[in-house]
Amino acid sequence: MNIGFVGVGRMGANMARRLVDCGVHVTAVYDVNRAAATKLADELRCAACQDLSEVTAESDVIITVVSDDAAMRKIFAKSGDSLLVNANGKLFINCATITPRVHLEVEELAGKAGARSLEACMASSITQARDGSLYLMCAGDKEAFRAAQPVLEKLGDTVRYVGKTGEAAKVKALVNMVMNINTAGLAEGLGLGDALGLDLTMLREVFSETGAASRVLQTDGEDMQNREHSCFFSAAHAGKDSGIALDLARELGLELPLARATKQQYDNMIAEGLGELDKSGIAELTFKNRHKHRGDHV
């Protein structure tokens, strides 16, 4: 089975490396950042394709990890250079966090081209992509899911089928919405604790033993305290994903004030030039006197 990758940023590149480590034949990579694709191709000894159609021609399975709806629609364009060229008989595994309706569009377009598509949304970080411990939520045709399983099980500890096309994107949006709310809440708790003169190491330990415990306390608490915001999941992506959830809620006439306030905080980070910090960087807005010094952060 020959595997191609479209989108080889931090997540896509590490997924490709993981598959190569497992003995899988990665044949082609593509990225709008041509230098990134060329560098990875040299490392993995595969082709760095200049055209999307070349990726499809060189691969049996194409894994896409792109940034947003617009990027997804571009790589599956109805005309011109597109993954839909040479797509007959191919399987697309689409891992980006995008809106459910775009996954439905892609499934329809792939079907018309004689191909199959599957959502495989990731609730995991860069390090988990590299070591094969992703949490993957999959949706679409069950036959497509079964065909993708041998590849997905090399990438993830958990490979879960959640339903029809669009369902995985909904679940992923809610996962990230709640995670982002928890992250913002933790930043406020630690920020207030710091302003009160409390020992933050002690406070984090108390949080971990009480109702203030959370997964983000484990992953982000110490980083917030130490201002270590090396990017594993960027603030810009956090804001985008909270926006997807809010759009779903708006379509249903449902108000989500905490999600809205959290998205506003991430939008504020982007406005201050901090969007490429890890999501833990939201603490830069809640610790007293930090946010006034834009250049004074890791």
MOPETA-V905372 format. One line per field, one symbol per residue. ss: DSSP state (H for helix, E for strand, L for the rest). psi: psi as a letter, one per 30 degrees, with the letter a starting at -180 (. if undefined). burial: 1 if it has 9 or more other C-alpha atoms within 8 Angstrom, else 0. A space follows every 10 residues. Layout:
# MOPETA-V905372
ss: ???
psi: ???
burial: ???
This chain:
# MOPETA-V905372
ss: LEEEEELLLH HHHHHHHHHH HLLLEEEEEE LLLHHHHHHH HHHHLLEELL LHHHHHHHLL EEEELLLLHH HHHHHLLLLL LLLLLLLLLL EEEELLLLLH HHHHHHHHHH HHLLLEEEEE EELLLHHHHH HLLEEEEEEE LHHHHHHHHH HHHHHEEEEE EEELLLHHHH HHHHHHHHHH HHHHHHHHHH HHHHHLLLLH HHHHHHHHLL LLLLHHHHHH HHHHHHLLLL LLLEHHHHHH HHHHHHHHHH HLLLLLHHHH HHHHHHHHHH HLLLLLLEHH HHHHHLLLLL LLLLLLLL
psi: kkklkjjhae eeefeeeeee eggkjjfklk kfjeeeeeee eeefhakjkf kefeeeefle kkkkileaee eeeefhkfla klffkgfkfl kkjjfljlke eeeeeeeeee efgglllkki kkilaeeeee gghljkjkka keeeeeefee eefffkekjk kfalkfeeee eeeeeeeeee eeeeeeeeee eeeeffglje eeeeeeefga ffklefeeef eeeeeghjhk kejleeeeee eeeeeeeeee ffgkkieeee eeeeeeeeee fgggfgllff ffffffkkfe ffiefil.
burial: 0111111100 1111111111 0001111111 1001011101 1001010110 1111110111 1111111110 1110111000 1111101001 1111111111 0111011011 1011111111 1110110111 0111111111 1001100110 0111111110 0110111111 1111111111 1111011101 1111100101 0011001100 0010011001 1111101010 1011110110 1111110011 0000000011 0111111011 0001111111 1111111101 10010000
